[in-house]
């Protein structure tokens, strides 16, 4: 049996920190990536697609998001698709999944009941509320003699991140495997993660925040027979790239090296970049860095910047460029003698204004 395992689509993601146009473009891409996965499913002749929760970002999504989801799901054609509610779209009375006009090949599993499929059985473990106190997989039965391939689909945490507080939706992965399941398809963690050779998180098909590790994949899973260990292949499907980068400057030549790094980014209009800059530069290099960042703020889908830790150390050439008689010369000397952090900013601004005026 061949399975395409995906999760955490979070369709309708708000992306409030982006401009309206960019946010809309990235929301649309989440549907386009579903179509990319449908192509992947057909290319590899999968028997089944499982979406392990958080199909929608919340249950309040509008009719436009529901229609786009329905249209994207139709591109899987005859391939069976199983969806379960997660913590973002739990099976509450207002569930977005219950309002979805699902194509004939798509089954929305809001109940914990086995679903027969060709070659075996899928056991969905949907969330009935955002935070479940009990393990959503606790209901799963042990293997019976003669059963085919058994797949469980669940949304929750495989690890308790705190001993002092209760972890909601906590899943006992070893207990599920001990019951004779061939594969446990997990959702909630947004990056690819192997909890067990038989239990994997696929991660989000498109990233949702900068701190995620290895998002943007789908998993192709092949199970040769009941009891056989699954063969799992990670396939990158995302178009957007959410990058975090730290840069420390020790000399001015690194500004050009940093420019070359930015220039090498593929598809910059689909790249979101969180930068943390620190170190020390001359006035002229600091001005060049500012101009570079302003340029890339328009090229990238998003540039989130922390640059306060880059201090200015004027060189003699910088000071000669600023030196003069009268008010300007006096101002430069006062700023050089000052100890307030804003004095560096003022020197930098004065240098830039004089350079532009020249």
C-alpha positions as CSV (number, residue, x, y, z in Angstrom):
1,X,0.0,0.0,0.0
2,X,1.3,3.5,-0.9
3,X,0.1,6.4,1.1
4,X,0.7,10.2,0.8
5,X,0.8,11.6,4.3
6,X,0.3,15.3,4.8
7,X,-1.1,17.6,7.6
8,X,-1.4,21.1,8.9
9,X,-2.6,22.9,5.8
10,X,-4.1,25.7,7.9
11,X,-6.0,27.0,4.9
12,X,-7.2,30.6,5.5
13,X,-4.0,31.4,7.6
14,X,-4.3,35.1,8.6
15,X,-0.6,36.3,8.1
16,X,-1.5,39.6,9.7
17,X,2.1,40.8,9.8
18,X,2.2,40.9,6.0
19,X,0.8,43.4,3.6
20,X,-2.7,42.6,2.3
21,X,-1.5,41.8,-1.2
22,X,1.4,39.6,0.0
23,X,-0.8,37.8,2.6
24,X,-3.4,37.0,-0.1
25,X,-0.7,35.7,-2.4
26,X,0.7,33.3,0.2
27,X,-2.8,32.1,1.3
28,X,-3.5,31.3,-2.4
29,X,-0.2,29.3,-2.6
30,X,-1.4,27.0,0.2
31,X,-4.1,25.8,-2.2
32,X,-1.7,25.5,-5.1
33,X,0.6,23.3,-3.0
34,X,-2.4,21.0,-2.5
35,X,-2.6,20.7,-6.3
36,X,1.2,20.0,-6.4
37,X,0.6,17.1,-3.9
38,X,-2.2,15.8,-6.1
39,X,0.2,15.6,-9.0
40,X,2.7,13.8,-6.6
41,X,0.0,11.3,-5.6
42,X,-0.8,10.5,-9.2
43,X,2.9,10.3,-10.2
44,X,3.6,7.7,-7.5
45,X,0.2,5.9,-7.9
46,X,-0.7,6.2,-4.3
47,X,-3.6,4.2,-3.0
48,X,-4.6,6.7,-0.3
49,X,-4.0,10.2,0.9
50,X,-4.3,11.0,4.6
51,X,-4.5,14.6,6.0
52,X,-3.7,14.4,9.7
53,X,-5.6,17.4,11.0
54,X,-5.7,21.2,10.8
55,X,-7.0,21.3,7.3
56,X,-8.2,24.8,8.1
57,X,-6.6,27.5,10.3
58,X,-9.8,27.8,12.3
59,X,-13.5,27.0,12.1
60,X,-14.4,30.6,11.3
61,X,-13.1,30.5,7.7
62,X,-15.5,31.9,5.1
63,X,-17.2,30.4,2.1
64,X,-14.4,31.5,-0.3
65,X,-11.8,29.5,1.7
66,X,-14.1,26.4,1.8
67,X,-14.7,26.6,-2.0
68,X,-11.0,26.9,-2.8
69,X,-10.4,23.9,-0.5
70,X,-13.1,21.9,-2.3
71,X,-11.7,22.8,-5.7
72,X,-8.1,21.9,-4.7
73,X,-9.3,18.5,-3.2
74,X,-11.0,17.7,-6.5
75,X,-7.6,17.6,-8.2
76,X,-6.8,14.3,-6.5
77,X,-9.4,12.7,-8.9
78,X,-10.2,9.1,-7.9
79,X,-7.6,8.8,-5.2
80,X,-9.3,8.4,-1.8
81,X,-8.5,11.3,0.6
82,X,-9.2,11.1,4.4
83,X,-9.3,14.3,6.5
84,X,-9.5,14.5,10.2
85,X,-10.2,17.5,12.5
86,X,-7.2,18.9,14.4
87,X,-6.9,21.4,17.2
88,X,-7.3,24.4,14.8
89,X,-10.5,22.9,13.2
90,X,-11.9,20.5,15.8
91,X,-15.2,18.7,15.2
92,X,-17.3,21.2,17.2
93,X,-20.8,22.1,15.9
94,X,-19.3,25.0,13.9
95,X,-16.6,22.8,12.3
96,X,-15.4,24.1,9.0
97,X,-14.9,20.5,7.9
98,X,-18.6,19.8,8.4
99,X,-19.3,22.8,6.1
100,X,-16.9,21.7,3.4
101,X,-18.5,20.4,0.2
102,X,-16.2,17.5,0.0
103,X,-15.7,15.8,-3.5
104,X,-16.9,12.2,-3.7
105,X,-13.3,10.9,-3.2
106,X,-12.9,12.8,0.1
107,X,-14.0,11.5,3.4
108,X,-14.2,13.8,6.4
109,X,-13.8,11.6,9.6
110,X,-15.3,13.4,12.6
111,X,-16.0,10.1,14.4
112,X,-13.6,7.5,15.8
113,X,-14.7,4.6,13.6
114,X,-12.6,2.4,11.3
115,X,-12.7,3.2,7.6
116,X,-12.1,0.2,5.2
117,X,-9.7,0.9,2.3
118,X,-8.2,-1.2,-0.4
119,X,-5.7,-3.5,1.3
120,X,-6.5,-2.5,4.9
121,X,-8.2,-0.2,7.4
122,X,-7.7,3.4,8.4
123,X,-8.4,4.3,12.0
124,X,-9.1,8.1,12.3
125,X,-8.5,9.8,15.7
126,X,-10.2,13.2,15.2
127,X,-10.2,15.9,17.9
128,X,-13.7,16.8,19.1
129,X,-12.4,20.0,20.8
130,X,-9.3,22.2,20.6
131,X,-7.7,20.7,23.7
132,X,-8.4,17.0,24.6
133,X,-7.4,15.9,28.1
134,X,-7.4,12.3,27.0
135,X,-5.2,10.6,24.4
136,X,-7.2,10.8,21.1
137,X,-5.7,7.4,20.2
138,X,-6.7,5.6,23.4
139,X,-9.8,4.1,21.6
140,X,-7.7,2.2,19.1
141,X,-8.2,-1.6,19.2
142,X,-5.4,-4.2,19.1
143,X,-4.8,-6.1,15.9
144,X,-7.0,-9.1,15.3
145,X,-5.9,-12.2,13.4
146,X,-6.2,-11.9,9.7
147,X,-6.4,-8.1,9.5
148,X,-4.7,-6.3,6.6
149,X,-2.6,-3.2,6.8
150,X,-3.6,-0.9,9.7
151,X,-3.1,2.9,9.6
152,X,-3.9,5.3,12.4
153,X,-4.3,9.0,11.7
154,X,-4.0,11.4,14.7
155,X,-3.4,15.0,15.6
156,X,-1.5,15.9,18.7
157,X,1.8,15.7,20.6
158,X,4.1,12.7,20.8
159,X,6.2,14.4,23.5
160,X,5.1,16.1,26.7
161,X,7.0,19.4,26.6
162,X,6.5,20.1,30.3
163,X,6.2,17.9,33.4
164,X,4.6,20.7,35.5
165,X,1.6,21.2,33.2
166,X,-0.8,18.9,31.4
167,X,0.0,18.6,27.7
168,X,-3.3,18.6,25.7
169,X,-3.8,16.1,22.9
170,X,-0.9,14.0,24.1
171,X,-0.4,10.7,22.1
172,X,1.1,7.6,23.5
173,X,3.0,6.5,20.3
174,X,4.5,3.3,21.8
175,X,1.1,2.2,22.9
176,X,-0.3,2.6,19.4
177,X,2.5,0.7,17.8
178,X,2.1,-2.1,20.4
179,X,-1.5,-2.6,19.3
180,X,-0.2,-3.7,15.9
181,X,-0.5,-0.6,13.8
182,X,1.7,-0.6,10.7
183,X,1.8,3.2,10.5
184,X,0.7,6.2,12.6
185,X,0.3,9.3,10.5
186,X,0.6,12.3,12.8
187,X,-0.2,16.0,12.5
188,X,0.4,19.1,14.7
189,X,4.2,19.4,14.6
190,X,4.9,21.6,11.6
191,X,8.2,20.0,10.6
192,X,9.1,16.5,9.4
193,X,9.7,14.3,12.5
194,X,10.1,10.6,13.1
195,X,8.7,9.7,16.4
196,X,9.1,6.0,15.6
197,X,10.0,4.0,12.5
198,X,6.2,3.5,12.2
199,X,5.1,6.9,13.4
200,X,5.9,10.2,11.6
201,X,4.9,13.8,11.5
202,X,4.7,15.0,7.9
203,X,4.9,18.7,8.9
204,X,3.0,21.6,7.3
205,X,2.9,21.5,3.5
206,X,3.7,25.3,3.5
207,X,5.5,26.9,6.5
208,X,3.5,29.1,8.9
209,X,6.2,30.7,11.1
210,X,9.9,31.3,11.2
211,X,10.8,29.0,14.0
212,X,9.6,25.8,12.3
213,X,12.1,23.1,11.5
214,X,11.9,21.2,8.2
215,X,8.4,22.3,7.1
216,X,7.2,22.2,3.5
217,X,7.2,18.4,2.9
218,X,4.8,15.6,2.3
219,X,5.6,11.9,3.1
220,X,5.4,9.1,0.6
221,X,4.8,5.9,2.7
222,X,5.0,2.4,1.3
223,X,3.9,-0.6,3.4
224,X,4.6,-3.9,1.7
225,X,2.4,-6.1,3.9
226,X,0.9,-6.2,7.3
227,X,3.7,-6.1,9.9
228,X,6.3,-4.8,7.4
229,X,8.2,-1.7,8.4
230,X,7.1,1.3,6.3
231,X,9.5,2.9,3.8
232,X,9.1,6.7,4.2
233,X,10.3,9.2,1.6
234,X,10.3,13.0,2.3
235,X,9.3,15.1,-0.7
236,X,9.6,18.8,-0.6
237,X,6.4,20.5,-1.9
238,X,6.4,24.0,-0.5
239,X,7.0,27.1,-2.6
240,X,7.5,29.6,0.1
241,X,10.7,29.6,2.2
242,X,10.8,31.1,5.7
243,X,14.4,31.6,6.6
244,X,16.2,32.8,9.8
245,X,19.7,34.2,9.4
246,X,22.2,35.6,11.8
247,X,25.1,37.8,10.6
248,X,27.9,39.3,12.6
249,X,30.0,42.0,11.0
250,X,33.7,42.4,11.9
251,X,34.9,44.4,8.9
252,X,33.4,46.3,6.1
253,X,34.1,43.7,3.4
254,X,31.4,41.5,4.9
255,X,28.7,43.8,3.7
256,X,29.5,42.8,0.1
257,X,29.6,39.1,1.2
258,X,26.2,39.6,2.8
259,X,24.9,41.2,-0.4
260,X,26.1,38.1,-2.4
261,X,24.3,35.8,0.1
262,X,21.0,37.8,-0.5
263,X,21.5,37.8,-4.2
264,X,21.9,34.0,-4.2
265,X,18.4,33.4,-2.6
266,X,16.2,31.6,-5.1
267,X,12.7,33.0,-5.8
268,X,13.2,36.0,-3.5
269,X,9.5,37.1,-4.0
270,X,8.5,33.8,-2.3
271,X,11.1,34.1,0.5
272,X,10.3,35.4,4.0
273,X,13.5,36.3,5.9
274,X,14.1,37.0,9.6
275,X,17.5,38.7,10.1
276,X,19.4,39.3,13.2
277,X,22.4,41.5,12.6
278,X,25.2,42.5,15.0
279,X,28.8,43.6,15.1
280,X,30.5,46.8,14.1
281,X,30.9,48.7,10.8
282,X,32.3,52.0,9.6
283,X,29.9,54.8,8.7
284,X,30.1,54.2,5.0
285,X,29.6,50.5,5.3
286,X,26.7,51.0,7.7
287,X,25.1,53.3,5.1
288,X,25.7,50.7,2.4
289,X,24.1,48.1,4.6
290,X,21.0,50.2,5.2
291,X,20.6,50.8,1.5
292,X,20.9,47.1,0.8
293,X,18.3,46.2,3.4
294,X,15.9,48.9,2.0
295,X,16.3,47.3,-1.4
296,X,15.6,43.8,-0.2
297,X,12.6,44.9,1.9
298,X,10.9,45.5,-1.5
299,X,12.2,42.3,-3.2
300,X,11.4,39.8,-0.5
301,X,7.9,38.6,0.5
302,X,8.8,39.7,4.0
303,X,11.9,41.1,5.7
304,X,11.8,41.0,9.5
305,X,14.8,42.8,10.9
306,X,16.7,43.2,14.1
307,X,19.7,45.4,13.5
308,X,20.1,47.5,16.6
309,X,23.2,45.5,17.6
310,X,25.2,46.8,14.7
311,X,27.3,49.6,16.1
312,X,29.1,52.3,14.1
313,X,32.9,53.0,14.4
314,X,33.7,55.9,12.1
315,X,37.0,55.7,10.2
316,X,39.2,58.6,9.5
317,X,37.9,58.6,5.9
318,X,34.3,58.8,7.3
319,X,35.2,61.7,9.5
320,X,37.0,63.6,6.7
321,X,33.9,63.2,4.5
322,X,31.8,64.8,7.3
323,X,34.3,67.4,8.5
324,X,33.7,71.0,7.7
325,X,33.5,74.4,9.0
326,X,30.6,76.0,10.8
327,X,27.5,74.1,12.0
328,X,28.2,70.7,10.3
329,X,31.8,70.5,11.7
330,X,30.6,71.4,15.2
331,X,27.8,68.9,15.1
332,X,30.2,66.1,14.0
333,X,32.5,66.9,16.9
334,X,29.6,66.9,19.4
335,X,28.3,63.5,18.1
336,X,31.8,62.0,18.2
337,X,32.2,63.0,21.8
338,X,28.7,61.9,22.8
339,X,28.1,58.6,24.7
340,X,24.3,58.2,24.0
341,X,23.4,55.3,21.6
342,X,21.4,57.8,19.5
343,X,24.7,59.7,18.7
344,X,25.8,56.9,16.4
345,X,22.4,56.9,14.6
346,X,22.7,60.7,14.1
347,X,26.2,60.4,12.7
348,X,25.0,57.7,10.3
349,X,22.1,59.7,9.2
350,X,24.3,62.8,8.7
351,X,26.7,60.8,6.6
352,X,24.0,59.4,4.5
353,X,22.4,62.8,3.9
354,X,25.7,64.4,2.9
355,X,26.4,61.5,0.6
356,X,23.0,61.8,-1.1
357,X,23.4,65.5,-1.3
358,X,26.8,65.1,-3.0
